[in-house]
């Protein structure tokens, strides 16, 4: 009786989170297995994941995105733009399934993929809007100290990281929030309308 009750509660706990869409609220470590403590990748803030299974310590997640053909250590938000979703160790052995292939406007081939990984249960949220609101407030309240803040749609997704990096050390934006702001700026850049 006790054993079947525990099994039933475990199945219920796992099923409550099955296929739940969540977003990373911070940079999160990625692991190849639930019982592994070896960090083999990093998930960036605002990245969407599908929680497939949730256990006491870690969640099994799926991350969908784009990999440049022949490059297996980075997953991007869209093809042709350097909006990083996850960076992976070169010696990582993650389960990556290729869904399709296509070329960007420059003729570079990209693979749409789903990566299966594990991450700790903290810093995952169901709502992306508060993350974007926080990033926008950090940007507007800190990046107008020396000059008027650049309009978010002034630069492309590929231009924003270097523009932000050139100025961020003059601000009070904490280091742990810089990826969040960069992700926000890139995902709202002038060339991201309709993405």
C-alpha positions as CSV (number, residue, x, y, z in Angstrom):
1,X,0.0,0.0,0.0
2,X,2.8,2.5,1.0
3,X,4.8,1.6,-2.1
4,X,1.9,2.1,-4.4
5,X,1.0,5.4,-2.7
6,X,4.6,6.7,-3.2
7,X,4.6,5.5,-6.9
8,X,1.2,7.3,-7.4
9,X,2.5,10.5,-5.9
10,X,5.6,10.4,-8.0
11,X,3.6,9.8,-11.2
12,X,1.3,12.7,-10.2
13,X,4.2,15.0,-9.5
14,X,5.9,14.2,-12.8
15,X,2.6,14.5,-14.8
16,X,1.8,17.9,-13.3
17,X,4.9,19.3,-15.0
18,X,4.9,17.3,-18.2
19,X,5.2,19.5,-21.2
20,X,5.0,22.7,-19.2
21,X,6.5,25.8,-21.0
22,X,8.8,27.7,-18.7
23,X,11.4,30.5,-19.1
24,X,14.8,30.8,-17.5
25,X,15.0,33.9,-15.3
26,X,18.8,33.7,-14.9
27,X,21.8,32.0,-16.4
28,X,21.3,28.3,-15.5
29,X,23.6,25.3,-15.6
30,X,22.8,22.4,-17.9
31,X,23.6,18.8,-17.1
32,X,23.5,15.7,-19.3
33,X,21.8,13.5,-16.7
34,X,19.6,13.9,-13.7
35,X,22.3,12.4,-11.4
36,X,25.2,14.4,-12.9
37,X,26.9,17.3,-11.1
38,X,29.1,18.0,-14.1
39,X,28.1,21.3,-15.7
40,X,28.1,20.8,-19.5
41,X,26.3,23.9,-20.7
42,X,24.5,27.1,-19.8
43,X,21.0,28.3,-20.5
44,X,20.5,32.0,-20.9
45,X,17.8,34.2,-19.4
46,X,14.4,34.5,-21.2
47,X,15.0,31.2,-23.0
48,X,12.0,29.0,-23.4
49,X,12.1,25.4,-22.3
50,X,9.6,22.6,-22.1
51,X,9.7,20.8,-18.8
52,X,9.3,17.1,-19.6
53,X,9.8,15.8,-16.1
54,X,10.4,17.3,-12.7
55,X,12.1,15.5,-9.8
56,X,13.1,16.7,-6.4
57,X,16.3,18.5,-7.5
58,X,16.3,18.8,-11.3
59,X,14.0,19.1,-14.2
60,X,14.4,17.3,-17.5
61,X,13.9,19.9,-20.2
62,X,13.8,20.3,-23.9
63,X,15.3,23.3,-25.6
64,X,14.3,24.1,-29.2
65,X,16.4,26.4,-31.4
66,X,18.9,26.6,-34.2
67,X,22.4,25.3,-34.6
68,X,24.7,26.4,-37.4
69,X,25.4,23.3,-39.5
70,X,28.6,21.7,-38.2
71,X,28.7,23.7,-35.0
72,X,27.4,21.7,-32.0
73,X,28.2,23.9,-29.0
74,X,25.6,26.7,-29.4
75,X,21.8,26.9,-29.8
76,X,20.4,30.1,-31.1
77,X,16.9,31.7,-30.8
78,X,16.5,32.2,-34.6
79,X,18.7,31.3,-37.6
80,X,21.2,33.9,-38.8
81,X,21.2,36.0,-35.6
82,X,23.5,35.6,-32.6
83,X,20.8,35.4,-29.9
84,X,22.2,32.6,-27.8
85,X,19.8,30.3,-26.1
86,X,22.3,27.8,-24.7
87,X,26.1,27.4,-24.8
88,X,27.3,23.8,-24.6
89,X,30.6,22.3,-23.7
90,X,32.5,20.9,-26.6
91,X,32.9,17.6,-24.8
92,X,29.2,17.5,-23.8
93,X,27.1,14.5,-24.9
94,X,23.6,15.9,-24.9
95,X,20.7,14.3,-26.8
96,X,20.2,16.6,-29.8
97,X,17.5,15.7,-32.4
98,X,17.6,17.5,-35.7
99,X,14.1,18.6,-36.8
100,X,14.9,20.3,-40.2
101,X,17.5,22.2,-42.1
102,X,17.3,25.5,-44.0
103,X,19.5,28.3,-45.2
104,X,19.4,31.9,-43.9
105,X,19.4,34.9,-46.2
106,X,23.3,34.7,-46.5
107,X,23.1,31.0,-47.7
108,X,24.4,29.6,-44.4
109,X,22.8,26.3,-43.4
110,X,21.1,26.0,-40.1
111,X,19.6,23.0,-38.3
112,X,16.4,23.3,-36.2
113,X,17.0,21.1,-33.2
114,X,15.6,20.0,-29.9
115,X,18.1,19.4,-27.1
116,X,17.3,17.3,-24.0
117,X,19.1,18.3,-20.9
118,X,18.6,18.6,-17.1
119,X,18.7,21.8,-15.0
120,X,18.0,22.6,-11.3
121,X,14.4,23.5,-10.6
122,X,15.1,27.1,-9.4
123,X,14.9,30.2,-11.6
124,X,12.2,28.9,-14.0
125,X,9.1,31.0,-14.5
126,X,5.9,30.6,-16.4
127,X,5.6,34.3,-17.4
128,X,8.1,36.0,-19.7
129,X,6.7,39.5,-19.3
130,X,8.1,40.2,-15.8
131,X,11.6,39.3,-17.1
132,X,11.3,41.6,-20.0
133,X,9.8,44.4,-17.8
134,X,12.8,44.0,-15.4
135,X,15.3,44.1,-18.3
136,X,13.7,47.1,-19.8
137,X,13.7,49.0,-16.5
138,X,17.3,48.1,-15.9
139,X,18.2,49.4,-19.4
140,X,16.2,52.6,-19.2
141,X,17.2,53.5,-15.6
142,X,20.9,52.9,-16.2
143,X,21.7,53.5,-19.8
144,X,20.5,57.2,-19.8
145,X,23.0,58.4,-17.3
146,X,25.6,59.7,-19.8
147,X,23.4,60.3,-22.8
148,X,19.8,59.6,-23.9
149,X,19.2,55.9,-24.0
150,X,19.3,54.4,-27.5
151,X,15.9,53.3,-28.7
152,X,15.7,49.6,-28.4
153,X,14.8,49.3,-32.1
154,X,17.9,51.3,-33.2
155,X,20.2,48.4,-33.5
156,X,20.0,44.9,-34.9
157,X,20.0,41.7,-32.8
158,X,23.7,41.1,-33.8
159,X,24.7,44.7,-33.0
160,X,23.2,45.0,-29.6
161,X,25.7,42.7,-27.6
162,X,28.8,44.8,-28.6
163,X,26.9,48.1,-28.1
164,X,25.7,47.1,-24.7
165,X,29.1,45.6,-23.7
166,X,30.9,48.9,-24.6
167,X,28.7,50.9,-22.2
168,X,27.5,48.5,-19.4
169,X,30.6,49.0,-17.2
170,X,29.6,52.6,-16.8
171,X,26.2,51.6,-15.3
172,X,25.0,50.1,-12.1
173,X,23.5,47.0,-13.8
174,X,24.6,44.0,-11.7
175,X,26.8,41.5,-13.5
176,X,24.2,38.7,-12.9
177,X,21.6,40.8,-14.8
178,X,23.6,41.7,-17.9
179,X,22.7,38.6,-19.9
180,X,19.0,39.3,-19.1
181,X,19.3,42.9,-20.5
182,X,21.2,41.7,-23.5
183,X,18.6,39.1,-24.3
184,X,15.8,41.6,-24.0
185,X,17.6,44.1,-26.3
186,X,18.4,41.4,-28.9
187,X,14.9,39.9,-28.9
188,X,13.3,43.4,-29.4
189,X,15.9,44.7,-31.9
190,X,14.9,46.4,-35.2
191,X,15.3,43.2,-37.2
192,X,13.3,41.0,-34.8
193,X,9.8,42.3,-35.7
194,X,7.7,39.3,-36.6
195,X,10.2,36.7,-35.2
